[in-house]
Amino acid sequence: MRIVEVWLGQQRCAIPVVAIDEVLPIVEARKLSGTPDWIVGIARLRGAFVPLVDAASICTGNPIVRTMNARAILMRPGATGSAMRLAILVDSVGTLRSVDFEAPGSHPGIVGAGRGALTSIATDVDGEIYLLDPSKIVGDEDRQLFRDAMGSA
């Protein structure tokens, strides 16, 4: 699988290339009242309002550190061709590479890890890497919250 390597704190993760629209410098967002801390807010990107979430908070429980290396990854978290776009904050972006998450020695992951978004674990020359499933970053309830908020933005 072709992936983009990202870092969430000290945890190395993989996002499938097919899910990514663009990698951007960190962006500002308008906070949505009454939302969990991992929901940073709504950002205006490329002329449209997009939910912005902190992937490190979701997957590790610790928010990203906003440094010059931090990035926003604009993606479509649902099925291919999904209209919903989402931006996730990551501590840094590494390399583009191929990782076999079904190779001998890989692990199917722990159910519920990272709110269910961390699915499989593989090992390559740089150590363990966790697959971040874009379709599981936000649930249906979260998607409805975003739709409602963007309707009033």
PyMOL commands that set and color helices and strands:
alter all, ss='L'
color gray80, all
select helices_A, chain A and resi 17-19+55-60+113-116+134-136+140-151
alter helices_A, ss='H'
color red, helices_A
select strands_A, chain A and resi 2-8+11-16+20-25+39-45+48-54+71-75+86-90+92-98+118-124+127-132
alter strands_A, ss='S'
color yellow, strands_A
deselect
rebuild
show_as cartoon
